[in-house]
Amino acid sequence: MSRRSKSKALYVLAAGVSFLLSVYLWFTGNKEQGLYVGLWVPSIFSFGSLMLKGTPNE
């Protein structure tokens, strides 16, 4: 597994964990916190895309 693939997997994992935490918060009655954490998902993907854009393919 290349370094780039590992980086992609890390960003996807972080976004997935954020999404699951958001859903958990929403359904446990913490709707405002769930919405806040849910906003992290596109931010994580955007940051990952920005960081991986400059890395060479291996």
C-alpha positions as CSV (number, residue, x, y, z in Angstrom):
1,M,0.0,0.0,0.0
2,S,1.5,3.3,-1.1
3,R,1.9,6.3,1.2
4,R,-0.8,8.2,-0.8
5,S,-3.3,5.4,-0.4
6,K,-2.7,5.3,3.3
7,S,-3.2,9.1,3.5
8,K,-6.5,8.7,1.5
9,A,-7.6,6.0,3.8
10,L,-6.9,8.1,6.9
11,Y,-8.9,11.0,5.6
12,V,-11.9,8.7,4.7
13,L,-11.6,7.1,8.1
14,A,-11.6,10.4,9.9
15,A,-14.7,11.6,8.0
16,G,-16.4,8.3,8.6
17,V,-15.8,8.6,12.4
18,S,-17.0,12.1,12.3
19,F,-20.2,11.1,10.5
20,L,-20.9,8.3,12.9
21,L,-20.3,10.5,15.9
22,S,-22.7,13.1,14.4
23,V,-25.4,10.5,13.9
24,Y,-24.9,9.2,17.4
25,L,-25.2,12.7,18.9
26,W,-28.3,13.4,16.8
27,F,-30.2,10.3,17.9
28,T,-29.2,10.6,21.6
29,G,-30.9,14.0,21.8
30,N,-27.8,16.3,21.3
31,K,-29.1,17.7,18.0
32,E,-27.1,20.9,18.0
33,Q,-23.8,19.1,18.7
34,G,-24.7,16.5,16.1
35,L,-25.1,19.2,13.5
36,Y,-21.8,20.8,14.5
37,V,-19.9,17.6,14.2
38,G,-21.7,16.7,11.0
39,L,-20.2,19.9,9.4
40,W,-16.7,18.4,10.0
41,V,-17.2,15.7,7.3
42,P,-17.0,18.0,4.2
43,S,-14.3,20.0,5.9
44,I,-12.2,16.8,6.4
45,F,-12.7,15.8,2.8
46,S,-11.8,19.2,1.5
47,F,-8.7,19.4,3.6
48,G,-7.7,15.9,2.5
49,S,-8.2,16.8,-1.1
50,L,-6.1,19.9,-0.7
51,M,-3.3,18.1,1.1
52,L,-3.2,15.2,-1.4
53,K,-3.3,17.5,-4.5
54,G,0.4,18.3,-4.1
55,T,1.7,14.8,-3.3
56,P,3.2,12.9,-6.2
57,N,1.7,9.5,-7.2
58,E,3.7,6.6,-6.1
